[in-house]
Amino acid sequence: MKVKTEVKIGLIVLSTIALVIWGINYLKGQNVLKRTDVYYAVYDDVAGLKMSGSVILSGFKVGMINDIEFLEGHLDKVIVSFFVNSDINIPKNSIAQIYNNDIMGNKVIRIITTDEKEFYRIGDTLQGIIDPDLITKIQNQIAPLVETTTGAVLGIDTLITSI
């Protein structure tokens, strides 16, 4: 049986399309051959978090951020959906923390686990918190120093004025 040229071209086009789709997903960090589970976290502010960012557990990349959008009916809450490898079980009461991954300010989600024996089910929502960035931490430490210095300068000014 002879295969027609149209059939050969059709098979080549279909395989090329499948390869392109797989390649685009691969470049986005998604492995279509590996099974993942989806979880959610709700935040007041996503602090510069980006889609396709990493999900970290004990310093190891275990997933990827899938979607970031406003919680339905609430413009002050943001819901983040993220994929986690299906072989990872997240204990109940674990926290999804947004934090700086590097000095450039790239944000990732870090899963902070607990010692619970029960695990979240696929599609559950984790508690979301934000780790303050380096500048905020420095500002929080310098604020009392600035306040004390301002009080001292005012005291010296009062002393000089009275002399």
C-alpha positions as CSV (number, residue, x, y, z in Angstrom):
1,M,0.0,0.0,0.0
2,K,1.4,3.3,-1.0
3,V,1.0,6.4,1.3
4,K,0.0,9.5,-0.5
5,T,2.0,12.7,-0.3
6,E,-0.9,14.6,1.3
7,V,-0.9,12.1,4.2
8,K,2.9,12.4,4.7
9,I,2.6,16.2,4.7
10,G,-0.3,16.1,7.2
11,L,1.7,13.9,9.6
12,I,4.7,16.2,9.4
13,V,2.6,19.3,10.0
14,L,0.8,17.6,13.0
15,S,4.1,16.4,14.5
16,T,5.6,19.9,14.0
17,I,2.7,21.6,15.8
18,A,2.9,19.1,18.7
19,L,6.7,19.7,19.0
20,V,6.2,23.5,18.9
21,I,3.5,23.4,21.7
22,W,5.8,21.1,23.8
23,G,8.8,23.4,23.2
24,I,6.9,26.6,24.2
25,N,5.7,24.9,27.4
26,Y,9.2,23.6,28.1
27,L,10.6,27.2,27.7
28,K,8.0,28.5,30.1
29,G,9.2,25.9,32.7
30,Q,6.2,23.6,32.4
31,N,6.9,19.9,31.8
32,V,3.9,18.4,30.1
33,L,5.1,14.9,30.8
34,K,5.3,15.4,34.6
35,R,2.1,15.4,36.7
36,T,1.5,18.4,39.0
37,D,-1.1,19.4,41.5
38,V,-2.6,22.9,41.9
39,Y,-2.9,24.8,45.1
40,Y,-3.9,28.4,46.0
41,A,-2.8,31.2,48.3
42,V,-4.5,34.5,49.1
43,Y,-2.5,37.7,49.7
44,D,-3.3,41.3,50.4
45,D,-0.4,42.3,48.1
46,V,1.7,40.1,45.8
47,A,4.7,42.4,46.1
48,G,6.0,42.0,42.6
49,L,5.4,38.3,42.2
50,K,5.3,37.2,38.6
51,M,3.7,34.3,36.8
52,S,6.0,31.4,36.0
53,G,8.0,32.2,39.2
54,S,9.3,29.3,41.2
55,V,7.7,27.5,44.2
56,I,10.4,26.5,46.7
57,L,10.4,23.9,49.4
58,S,13.5,23.5,51.6
59,G,15.5,25.4,49.0
60,F,14.5,23.1,46.2
61,K,12.2,24.1,43.3
62,V,9.1,21.9,43.5
63,G,6.7,23.9,41.3
64,M,5.7,27.0,39.4
65,I,3.3,29.9,39.8
66,N,0.5,29.5,37.3
67,D,-1.9,32.4,37.7
68,I,-2.3,35.7,39.6
69,E,-5.6,37.4,39.7
70,F,-8.0,39.4,42.0
71,L,-10.2,37.3,44.3
72,E,-13.7,37.4,42.9
73,G,-15.6,40.4,44.3
74,H,-12.6,41.7,46.3
75,L,-10.1,44.2,44.8
76,D,-8.1,44.1,48.0
77,K,-7.2,40.4,47.9
78,V,-5.2,38.6,45.3
79,I,-5.3,34.9,44.7
80,V,-2.3,33.0,43.4
81,S,-2.5,29.6,41.9
82,F,0.6,27.5,41.7
83,F,1.6,24.0,40.6
84,V,3.5,21.6,42.8
85,N,5.0,18.3,41.7
86,S,2.4,15.6,42.4
87,D,4.9,13.6,44.6
88,I,5.1,16.4,47.1
89,N,2.5,16.3,50.0
90,I,2.1,19.7,51.8
91,P,1.2,19.3,55.5
92,K,-1.8,21.1,56.8
93,N,-1.3,24.6,58.3
94,S,1.8,25.2,56.0
95,I,2.3,28.7,54.8
96,A,3.0,30.0,51.3
97,Q,5.4,32.9,51.8
98,I,6.4,35.4,49.1
99,Y,10.0,36.3,49.6
100,N,13.0,37.7,47.7
101,N,14.9,34.9,46.0
102,D,18.0,37.0,45.2
103,I,19.4,40.4,45.5
104,M,17.8,41.5,42.2
105,G,14.3,41.4,43.9
106,N,13.0,38.3,42.1
107,K,10.0,37.0,44.1
108,V,9.2,33.4,44.6
109,I,6.8,31.4,46.8
110,R,8.4,29.5,49.7
111,I,6.4,26.8,51.3
112,I,7.0,26.8,55.1
113,T,5.9,23.4,56.3
114,T,4.6,22.2,59.7
115,D,4.8,18.9,61.5
116,E,1.1,18.1,60.9
117,K,0.3,14.5,59.9
118,E,-2.6,15.5,57.6
119,F,-1.9,16.9,54.2
120,Y,-3.7,19.5,52.0
121,R,-5.8,18.1,49.2
122,I,-5.3,19.1,45.6
123,G,-7.0,22.5,45.1
124,D,-6.8,23.6,48.8
125,T,-5.9,27.2,49.8
126,L,-2.8,27.8,51.9
127,Q,-2.3,30.8,54.1
128,G,-0.3,33.4,52.3
129,I,2.1,35.8,54.0
130,I,4.8,38.2,52.6
131,D,8.4,38.3,53.9
132,P,9.6,41.9,54.0
133,D,12.3,42.7,51.5
134,L,15.8,43.8,52.5
135,I,15.0,47.6,52.2
136,T,11.9,47.2,54.4
137,K,14.0,45.3,57.0
138,I,16.7,48.0,57.0
139,Q,14.1,50.8,57.3
140,N,12.5,49.0,60.2
141,Q,15.9,48.8,62.0
142,I,16.9,52.4,61.2
143,A,13.5,54.0,62.2
144,P,14.2,53.9,65.9
145,L,17.7,55.2,65.4
146,V,16.4,58.2,63.4
147,E,13.8,58.9,66.0
148,T,16.4,58.9,68.8
149,T,18.8,61.1,66.8
150,T,16.0,63.6,66.0
151,G,15.2,63.8,69.8
152,A,18.9,64.3,70.6
153,V,19.3,67.0,68.0
154,L,16.2,68.8,69.3
155,G,17.6,68.6,72.8
156,I,21.0,70.0,71.7
157,D,19.1,72.8,69.8
158,T,17.1,73.7,73.0
159,L,20.3,73.7,75.0
160,I,22.2,76.0,72.6
161,T,19.2,78.3,72.4
162,S,19.0,78.6,76.2
163,I,22.7,79.3,76.4
